[in-house]
Amino acid sequence: METCMLTTTDNPYDPFTQYEAWYRFDEDNGYHSCAFLARIARTSDQLSEQENMEEIERAINDIIKYDPLGIYKKVKRKLKPEPAVAM
């Protein structure tokens, strides 16, 4: 399974491994990518984690598709499978 995040083309930090620096750069430059994504993505507590991840990716794709300045991009990472819980 993969997860994705929204970032900008000029942000030198990796949002997966350098989140605090990435976020600071994003906010300092006025992009507010997290807030923007939160306004576009229709996530819900009623949806499963997988459904919410799919909705976030859909929203990221829409942001990139309709981005007139071409500043946004999507970055992806593979998720490590969670170990099975013995019962």
MOMOZI-V871571 format. One record per residue. N is the residue number from 1. PHI is phi in whole degrees, -180 to 180 (999 if undefined). OMEGA is omega as a letter, one per 20 degrees, with the letter a starting at -180 (999 if undefined). Layout:
# MOMOZI-V871571
n | phi | omega
N | PHI | OMEGA
N | PHI | OMEGA
This chain:
# MOMOZI-V871571
n | phi | omega
1 | 999 | r
2 | -117 | r
3 | -126 | a
4 | -136 | r
5 | -138 | r
6 | -93 | r
7 | -145 | r
8 | -113 | a
9 | -66 | a
10 | -97 | a
11 | -80 | a
12 | -80 | a
13 | -99 | r
14 | -88 | a
15 | -67 | r
16 | -83 | a
17 | -110 | a
18 | -130 | a
19 | -57 | a
20 | -61 | r
21 | -67 | r
22 | -60 | a
23 | -64 | r
24 | -60 | r
25 | -60 | a
26 | -61 | a
27 | -69 | a
28 | -61 | a
29 | -94 | r
30 | 76 | a
31 | -80 | a
32 | 52 | a
33 | -60 | a
34 | -64 | r
35 | -66 | r
36 | -61 | r
37 | -62 | r
38 | -63 | r
39 | -73 | a
40 | -91 | a
41 | -74 | r
42 | -101 | r
43 | -86 | a
44 | -159 | r
45 | -68 | r
46 | -78 | a
47 | -92 | r
48 | -73 | r
49 | -60 | r
50 | -63 | r
51 | -64 | r
52 | -65 | r
53 | -63 | r
54 | -65 | r
55 | -67 | r
56 | -63 | r
57 | -65 | r
58 | -60 | r
59 | -65 | r
60 | -61 | r
61 | -60 | r
62 | -66 | r
63 | -59 | a
64 | -66 | a
65 | -61 | a
66 | -103 | a
67 | -81 | a
68 | -69 | a
69 | -94 | a
70 | 66 | a
71 | -95 | a
72 | -97 | r
73 | -148 | a
74 | -107 | r
75 | -118 | a
76 | -124 | r
77 | -142 | r
78 | -79 | r
79 | -87 | r
80 | -77 | r
81 | -65 | r
82 | -77 | r
83 | -66 | r
84 | -69 | r
85 | -94 | r
86 | -80 | a
87 | -117 | 999
